[in-house]
Amino acid sequence: MYNDLRVMLVEDDVAVSAATAQTLGLAGFELELHGSPESALRHLKEFFPGILLIDFQRPGGHALALLERAMKIDRALPVIIVTGGGDISMAVKAMHAGAYDFLEKPVCDDLLIGVVRQAMEKRRLAFQASDLRRRLEPKTGIDSALIGDSTAMIALRNNIRKLSDVAPDVLIHGETGSGKELVARALHDCSPVRSGPFVAINCGAIPETMFESELFGHEKGAFTGAQTQRIGKIEYASGGTLFLDEVEAMPMALQVKLLRVLQFRQLERLGSNRLIDVPVRVVAATKTDLKAASDIGQFRSDLYFRFNVVTLSVPALRERREDIPQLFEHHVLLAAARYKRMPPVVTDQLMRDLVLADWPGNVRELGNAADRFVLGLLGGRFNTSSTNENENKSLKDVVGDFERGLIVETLRKHHGGVLVASEILGIPKKTLYDKMRRYALSENEYR
């Protein structure tokens, strides 16, 4: 069960060492035996893959001295001290020095196994968290904002990079929760106007009566209640990026004024006759088909075509299922840091459930699931328990096993037809061939 971690047992009595090793070995633990503190310290390094179990027949300073030396090497190392001394003051000193637990002999086998198992689990979780951080740290800039190695996400990031030396207006299309604002921020951060402000406004959240004032601003006395001059969002975004989310909700009358801003980069505040230059880049986002909306008169066609110079599509999560493990572990790590908890172990069954789910709320819904997982409240349609012998595989191996099985099953259903299988799996034929080579699939597995 813990074959990737081991127990370093330090015991000065050969017979007791053999008995303890047998007890823990039968419970599934791998052991490393040492008869003295000096021997143990020669092999103990930072990030030792396991825990330290100190079992001395002689009470007193030997165990504490080894504990203190071990804590200097690796403060996070779980150390269990077993002693026959029966000294309460020693137990207190041991816990203050950083011991994970202190057990007084005689110790029943079940208690010893239980404490060792808990300490090993703590060590595993610490390593898992460290591994997640190492996997995420290399990602910077756009790679850290738009996570995923699917074909669609790689193409999206590449398209944003192609625009890095220019700042055209852009229309972003994607479902709710798919990450449209992240794309807009990435466009801003990679653009020549990145030193300017990024101003986001949700067009669907502004009452129609306040829309013009909110976007274009107003002069003092422009209408009843206008006590002071107000700078609108468009003017405030000058020199930077204005992000209009849910642009399809913008009133038709305001669409005409926005069109003028896009054409001439000028605006008039409400109640003013003075034109103000607004060198602003406009990025709009929508979850609807604006072309279809313009065809039936629900959105101005001239404004749509003005936006349609550059259009970026954000894929739904169900269209890039291969990114779900990476996205989930990213959000688990963020949630663990936010709630100051260790990230739980992701079982193979849970990952299968996550990959197969529909995710109508897309990445936002997945992030919420990660939060509940860290808080121990996931449940529902997701199986967070596992009795599978592979429950302690690395996340990469679990995902690989699942992906391989899914490819084999799809090819088998369609008699080895790669073209049909690639369409059903939603990946290019070349990508499917690459995966088949990576997993060393033989023809007799799916024919």
Stockholm file with secondary structure:
# STOCKHOLM 1.0

chainA/1-447         MYNDLRVMLVEDDVAVSAATAQTLGLAGFELELHGSPESALRHLKEFFPGILLIDFQRPGGHALALLERAMKIDRALPVIIVTGGGDISMAVKAMHAGAYDFLEKPVCDDLLIGVVRQAMEKRRLAFQASDLRRRLEPKTGIDSALIGDSTAMIALRNNIRKLSDVAPDVLIHGETGSGKELVARALHDCSPVRSGPFVAINCGAIPETMFESELFGHEKGAFTGAQTQRIGKIEYASGGTLFLDEVEAMPMALQVKLLRVLQFRQLERLGSNRLIDVPVRVVAATKTDLKAASDIGQFRSDLYFRFNVVTLSVPALRERREDIPQLFEHHVLLAAARYKRMPPVVTDQLMRDLVLADWPGNVRELGNAADRFVLGLLGGRFNTSSTNENENKSLKDVVGDFERGLIVETLRKHHGGVLVASEILGIPKKTLYDKMRRYALSENEYR
#=GR chainA/1-447 SS CCTTSEEEEEESCHHHHHHHHHHHHHTTCEEEEESSHHHHHHHCCTTCSEEEEEEESSCSHHHHHHHHHHHHHCTTCCEEEEESSCCHHHHHHHHHTTCSEEEESSCCHHHHHHHHHHHHHHHHHHHHHHHHHHHHTTCCTHHHHSCCCSHHHHHHHHHHHHTTTCCCCEEEECCTTSCHHHHHHHHHHTSTTTTSCEEEEEGGGSCHHHHHHHHHCBCTTSSTTCCSCBCCHHHHTTTSEEEEETGGGSCHHHHHHHHHHHHHSEECCBTCCCCEECCCEEEEEESSCHHHHHHTTSSCHHHHHHHTTSEEECCCGGGCGGGHHHHHHHHHHHHHHHHTCCCCCCCHHHHHHHHHSCCTTHHHHHHHHHHHHHTTCCCTTSCCCCCCTTTTSCHHHHHHHHHHHHHHHHHHHTTTCHHHHHHHHTSCHHHHHHHHHHTTCCGGGTC
#=GC SS_cons         CCTTSEEEEEESCHHHHHHHHHHHHHTTCEEEEESSHHHHHHHCCTTCSEEEEEEESSCSHHHHHHHHHHHHHCTTCCEEEEESSCCHHHHHHHHHTTCSEEEESSCCHHHHHHHHHHHHHHHHHHHHHHHHHHHHTTCCTHHHHSCCCSHHHHHHHHHHHHTTTCCCCEEEECCTTSCHHHHHHHHHHTSTTTTSCEEEEEGGGSCHHHHHHHHHCBCTTSSTTCCSCBCCHHHHTTTSEEEEETGGGSCHHHHHHHHHHHHHSEECCBTCCCCEECCCEEEEEESSCHHHHHHTTSSCHHHHHHHTTSEEECCCGGGCGGGHHHHHHHHHHHHHHHHTCCCCCCCHHHHHHHHHSCCTTHHHHHHHHHHHHHTTCCCTTSCCCCCCTTTTSCHHHHHHHHHHHHHHHHHHHTTTCHHHHHHHHTSCHHHHHHHHHHTTCCGGGTC
//
